[in-house]
Amino acid sequence: MILGISGSGRKNGITCDAVKAVLEASGLEYEFISLSGKKIGGCISCLQCASDNVCKIKDDWLTIGDKMLKADAIVFGAPNYYGMINALGHACMERTYSFRHQARFGLAGKLGVIVSTSYKGDNVVQSYIEKMMFENKMVVVDSVIVRGYSQCYSCGFGHHCGVGKVVRDHGFLEKIEDKHLPLCFEDQDDSKQQTYKVGKILGSILKNRR
Ligand SMILES: Cc1cc2nc3c(=O)[nH]c(=O)nc-3n(C[C@H](O)[C@H](O)[C@H](O)COP(=O)(O)O)c2cc1C
């Protein structure tokens, strides 16, 4: 089973769409989880996991961590917030600390695919997820960088906000029209091609492993 996780705070945002596209393209059985609305705290360094590799913090991560352990591959996507991975995505990855004590690595050998989303289309989040997969001794198959949304287009004030992305990219506007909006995932042909390609490769590797 392939587990797809979107770390975005938005349930139907671009990260969700891109992770789902990879899962679909694999042609294999998968489960998709959005972290949106989930209560996931960061690691608190209590070390209660050191003896048995089981995190003792009682929140929504426990179920997700369990699914990560059962999966053959993990497609992990997260957005860039302020030049780094968003807090939910970070907390989810940080808690995998519990999997790696006494030279036992619960995620070792599992395949990983990285989806990183940002308004600018940069690779900041990709590097972080790659590091975390590496720390868990996972095998990174490939990564996809997707161009994200800007909240300034829907906050209601973007057309005349001097510090927002709308004015920066289009100047002051009477109103925001469809032609001004950033491309949604469905309209990003290059991103769709890339997710399709990566999903196919992931599916092919997993089929050959069986
Ligand atoms: C609090 C916050 C901070 C953000 N900071 C950045 C940033 O520094 N650089 C950037 O390129 N995009 C930034 N973004 C834009 C997100 O990366 C973009 O909206 C992305 O599409 C979010 O993923 P989603 O569509 O899955 O929700 C930020 C968004 C939020 C909500």
The ligand as an ORCA input file, in Angstrom:
! r2SCAN-3c Opt
* xyz 0 1
  C       1.439     31.476      6.394
  C       1.866     31.272      4.957
  C       3.158     31.605      4.589
  C       3.586     31.398      3.277
  N       4.884     31.694      2.946
  C       5.327     31.460      1.685
  C       6.691     31.718      1.330
  O       7.493     32.165      2.146
  N       7.099     31.470      0.057
  C       6.234     30.971     -0.889
  O       6.652     30.742     -2.031
  N       4.937     30.687     -0.582
  C       4.474     30.928      0.667
  N       3.163     30.669      1.011
  C       2.261     30.168     -0.038
  C       2.044     28.663      0.027
  O       3.243     27.952     -0.147
  C       1.050     28.312     -1.082
  O      -0.165     28.938     -0.809
  C       0.779     26.845     -1.270
  O      -0.055     26.701     -2.390
  C       0.090     26.241     -0.053
  O      -0.183     24.887     -0.299
  P      -1.684     24.393     -0.512
  O      -2.152     24.960     -1.813
  O      -1.569     22.926     -0.536
  O      -2.469     24.888      0.647
  C       2.694     30.869      2.303
  C       1.385     30.551      2.707
  C       0.976     30.745      4.013
  C      -0.435     30.378      4.405
*
